[in-house]
Amino acid sequence: MRTLLGTLVLGIVIAVVGPVALAAKAPMDEIANWNRMLFRMGLIGGTSPVVITRVAAIVQGAVFDAVNGIEPRYAPVHVPPAAPAGASQEAAAVQAAYVTLLALYPAQKSQLDARLAVSLASIGTRESSTAIASGVAWGQSVANAILTWRSTDGFAPAPPPFLGGTGVGEWRPTPPAFAPGASPQFAYMTPWVISAPGQFRPAGPPALTSARYTENFNETRIMGSLTSATRTPDQTIYAWFWASSTASYLWNHVALSLMERERDSSEDEGRHGRHHTSTLENARLLALLNLAIADAAIGCWEAKYTYVFWRPVTAIPLADTDGNPATAADSTWTPMFATPAHPEYPSGHSCVSGAAGGVLAHYFGERTHFRVTSDVVPGVVRSFDSFSKALDEVQNARIFAGIHFRSATRDGQNLGESVAEYVLENALQPTGRRH
């Protein structure tokens, strides 16, 4: 799997546009600033796409509990509200983000210190030193509690290498790197909200001799080949576009842009928006988004390492061993995109994108108009008028890149959407409490 450093390069710029062109905007609050900071730390630290899901959940979970502890309206992620009266929400959020990121990226202390100084100076122009000091102390306490809690979640930075097997249909290290399976510890990590890693485990890949597998196989063989003559130029472009993008980073930036658009619309009309126009609501949305993404990744990896299904780059050259006369072996077949180093079923990008799309569609409406642009693939703009259409393109992109079969993308998206629904129904629910 590519690291954030390799895939993002200078980062992905997400733009969400409405019916009129957007003018230059004032910066969003510190919630947004530190969400961007966490992904910058991930990029600099070379954090893999699956590991960044855990990082983002830790940071955004701590930020939410810090803010909610001052204005308790919702059930916490982990830390019950107990902040001193009058504490600054933004200072608490900033300190919670800073402390968690420093623990996860100690080598980046100088950059984190610089960002912290800027944030606190900005807050100091609108809040008292007493409120800021109280907020900082509370944010520190919350961050420490979250870090202690997740220190026993089963994450291991260097688990034993997973090499799969050599049986028919079994995953094994794939070219060009032939690396061991990535992040097998995510298969048994403690989830954030769902009850167990396998709670939404899909039924599994189709039998090798089934009509569904034949259809899956032939679609990827034809559409996902490096030299495919059937794939259209646009399909090639968006296969590279999505394959080069880290899903967690991308969907967080979509969320920030939607939040900013709603805030600006609310300000223009002199009213409060439906969501996300306060520090607490911004923190809650980003916490829900990243909790759902993190649990979708855990559920996805549990399924990957349960079924241990082979990748197209293995299956197509070895098709003469699969017992299916309708699948033709091609020893020279090469996917368009380098195959990530973990089992095929289900698709990680579809799992994470399904979860993110489910949360964002719930908050902003399924038929939300947005476009996505990327510095990784300059000049490419993908425009959508609904989240479901974006998720359909994510599915297709993994197949047209030659790294997945259709069942893995479809079932992965369903897993992610199921996780999102569960998280929305069971996490950070209103309590009726008010200061």
C-alpha angles and dihedrals in degrees: 000000000000119000123236087251091057099040104038101040099174094000136265119280113214119197123186114193134192132199093295132046115270118242123211111294135211114248117275121241127284092273089069094039093057094043087059089045093056092056091045088055090049091052094049091044093051092236114180119241093251095047092049088063089064092044092052093048092051093049098041092042090054092045092052095047090048093053096038090051089065097043103024109200101131140045109267128244089235114318116078116228110269106139122144116258115269097020116152113255094204093048090050091049093048094049093047091052093044095050095047093046092047090053091050097039107027091160089064095058095122093055092045091048091052093050091047092053092051092048096048092046090053092048089049091065091065108024135053123258089241093055091047094049091050091048093049092051092049093046090051091052093049094047092051091051093050092047092049091048095050094042087084098043094109098259111145119185093211112026120176112284116268113216102172117209144285099235122118108283094012123128118243131170110296135214142299097028099016087210124172118262111289123244100347088170089074088071091071104025119129108263123230100227112350115086098240138357091253097046092112099026109157122233094261138250117314120268112272092241095048127109090239093057090047090053092046092047096049094045093055093040091055102032100033101049118117088233099039113156091189100058110092122232090251092051090051091050096050093042088060091040095057095033090057094049126086106228099215093051093046097050093046089056091048087054093050091050093049090048091050092048092051092047092051092047090051092049092047091053095041094239142100116266125234092259146353101032095117134058091249096049092046090051092048095051093049091046093051091046094051096040088054092046092048094049091045089054091050091048091046095050091047088057094043093054092041096055098027091195123184125254123241090251087064100032098053099052089044098044091118087070099051097083092237114120091195094064115078121208119233114185092190097051114129127182120236092237129042108264115247115240103252138074118295105234120104113015113246094207091051092047093052095039091048090054094046094045090050093054095044094045089052092053103037103022130265093259097059117146117227142144130213127211129181136205087206091065102029119213095016118125122183114197126194137179095199140024091239091061091051090050091049089055091049089055093049093045093060091051095044089050087058096237102105145034122233095252090057094053095042095046091042092056091048090051091051093047091050091052091049092052091049093048092048091051098043111028133074093356121177113269100188090238119137133172 
